[in-house]
Amino acid sequence: MDIDQLARNFELLGDWDQRYEYLADIGAKLGALEPEHRTDATKVHGCMSNVYIIAKPMGTDSKIRFRAECDTAIISGVIAILIKVYNDRSPQEAIDLDADDLFAKLDLFDHLSPTRHVGVYAIVERIRAAARELQATTAG
């Protein structure tokens, strides 16, 4: 999904109470990962929530599909947005994507605690690490 379109959709929600509710709603749709995917290697370290992220190749076109699990509603919603933005990209595109642009356009960090800032950046780094891992396994 395009970052600008996502930001426009987010702005339509109005106040931050509605935006938090939206984040919780979309976060609830993340679902759970299979137990074998909840490992130390897929865990997001540096996030207070329990977050696990995996990346799988999509078909033969070298695009990535991310899946995640989180135990808190708001962060689940943030992850759902990140997955919408990062999915269907090549590993290199996912690695190079500027998440700060997304966060600025959503005005997200003005409404999250400093602890959650750290956790969200740890989530982005885990997404990039998963893309690098997938890139390494498909490169050769």
C-alpha positions as CSV (number, residue, x, y, z in Angstrom):
1,M,0.0,0.0,0.0
2,D,1.2,3.5,-0.8
3,I,2.3,5.6,2.2
4,D,0.4,8.7,1.0
5,Q,-2.8,6.8,0.5
6,L,-2.5,5.3,4.0
7,A,-1.9,8.7,5.5
8,R,-5.0,10.1,3.7
9,N,-7.1,7.3,5.1
10,F,-5.7,7.8,8.5
11,E,-6.5,11.5,8.4
12,L,-10.2,10.7,7.6
13,L,-10.5,9.2,11.1
14,G,-10.4,12.6,12.8
15,D,-9.3,12.6,16.4
16,W,-6.8,10.3,18.0
17,D,-9.4,8.4,20.0
18,Q,-10.8,7.2,16.6
19,R,-7.3,6.5,15.4
20,Y,-6.4,4.4,18.4
21,E,-9.7,2.5,18.0
22,Y,-8.8,1.9,14.3
23,L,-5.3,0.7,15.3
24,A,-6.8,-1.7,17.8
25,D,-9.4,-3.0,15.2
26,I,-6.8,-3.6,12.4
27,G,-4.4,-5.1,14.9
28,A,-6.9,-7.6,16.0
29,K,-6.9,-9.0,12.5
30,L,-3.2,-9.9,12.6
31,G,-4.0,-13.3,14.0
32,A,-1.5,-15.6,15.6
33,L,1.6,-17.2,14.2
34,E,2.1,-20.9,14.4
35,P,4.1,-21.9,17.5
36,E,7.1,-22.9,15.4
37,H,7.4,-19.2,14.2
38,R,7.5,-17.8,17.7
39,T,11.2,-18.2,18.3
40,D,14.0,-16.0,19.6
41,A,15.1,-15.4,16.0
42,T,11.7,-14.0,15.0
43,K,11.1,-12.1,18.2
44,V,11.4,-8.3,18.2
45,H,14.0,-7.4,20.9
46,G,13.7,-3.9,22.3
47,C,9.9,-3.9,22.3
48,M,8.0,-4.1,25.5
49,S,5.2,-6.0,23.7
50,N,5.8,-9.6,22.7
51,V,6.1,-9.3,18.9
52,Y,7.2,-11.9,16.4
53,I,7.7,-11.2,12.7
54,I,8.4,-13.6,9.8
55,A,8.9,-13.0,6.1
56,K,8.0,-15.4,3.3
57,P,8.6,-15.2,-0.4
58,M,5.6,-14.8,-2.6
59,G,5.7,-17.0,-5.6
60,T,8.6,-16.6,-8.1
61,D,8.6,-12.8,-8.4
62,S,10.8,-12.3,-5.3
63,K,8.3,-10.2,-3.4
64,I,7.9,-10.6,0.4
65,R,4.8,-11.3,2.5
66,F,5.2,-10.5,6.2
67,R,3.2,-12.0,9.0
68,A,3.3,-11.0,12.7
69,E,1.9,-11.5,16.1
70,C,1.7,-9.1,19.0
71,D,0.1,-9.2,22.4
72,T,-0.9,-5.5,22.7
73,A,-3.7,-3.8,20.7
74,I,-2.2,-0.5,19.7
75,I,1.1,-1.9,18.7
76,S,-0.7,-4.7,16.8
77,G,-2.3,-1.9,14.8
78,V,1.0,-0.2,14.1
79,I,2.4,-3.5,12.9
80,A,-0.7,-4.1,10.7
81,I,0.0,-0.7,9.1
82,L,3.7,-1.5,8.7
83,I,2.9,-4.9,7.1
84,K,0.5,-3.1,4.6
85,V,3.3,-0.8,3.6
86,Y,6.1,-3.5,3.5
87,N,4.2,-6.4,1.9
88,D,4.5,-7.0,-1.8
89,R,8.0,-5.5,-2.1
90,S,11.3,-7.0,-3.0
91,P,13.6,-7.6,-0.1
92,Q,15.8,-4.7,-1.2
93,E,12.8,-2.4,-1.4
94,A,11.7,-3.4,2.1
95,I,15.2,-2.8,3.4
96,D,15.4,0.6,1.8
97,L,11.9,1.8,2.7
98,D,11.9,5.0,4.8
99,A,9.6,4.2,7.8
100,D,10.3,7.7,9.2
101,D,8.3,9.1,6.2
102,L,5.4,6.9,7.1
103,F,5.5,7.8,10.8
104,A,5.7,11.6,10.0
105,K,2.7,11.4,7.6
106,L,0.6,9.5,10.2
107,D,1.8,11.9,12.9
108,L,2.3,8.8,14.9
109,F,5.1,9.6,17.2
110,D,3.4,12.7,18.6
111,H,0.8,10.3,20.0
112,L,2.9,7.3,21.3
113,S,5.0,7.2,24.4
114,P,8.8,7.3,24.2
115,T,8.9,3.7,25.2
116,R,6.6,2.8,22.3
117,H,8.8,4.8,19.9
118,V,11.7,2.6,20.8
119,G,9.6,-0.5,20.3
120,V,8.2,0.6,16.9
121,Y,11.8,1.2,15.6
122,A,12.7,-2.2,16.9
123,I,9.8,-3.6,14.9
124,V,11.0,-1.8,11.8
125,E,14.5,-3.2,12.3
126,R,13.1,-6.7,12.7
127,I,11.2,-6.3,9.4
128,R,14.4,-5.2,7.7
129,A,16.3,-8.0,9.2
130,A,13.7,-10.5,8.0
131,A,14.0,-9.0,4.5
132,R,17.8,-9.3,4.6
133,E,17.5,-12.9,5.8
134,L,15.1,-13.7,2.9
135,Q,17.3,-11.9,0.5
136,A,20.3,-13.9,1.6
137,T,18.5,-17.3,1.2
138,T,17.1,-16.5,-2.2
139,A,20.3,-14.9,-3.6
140,G,22.3,-18.0,-3.8
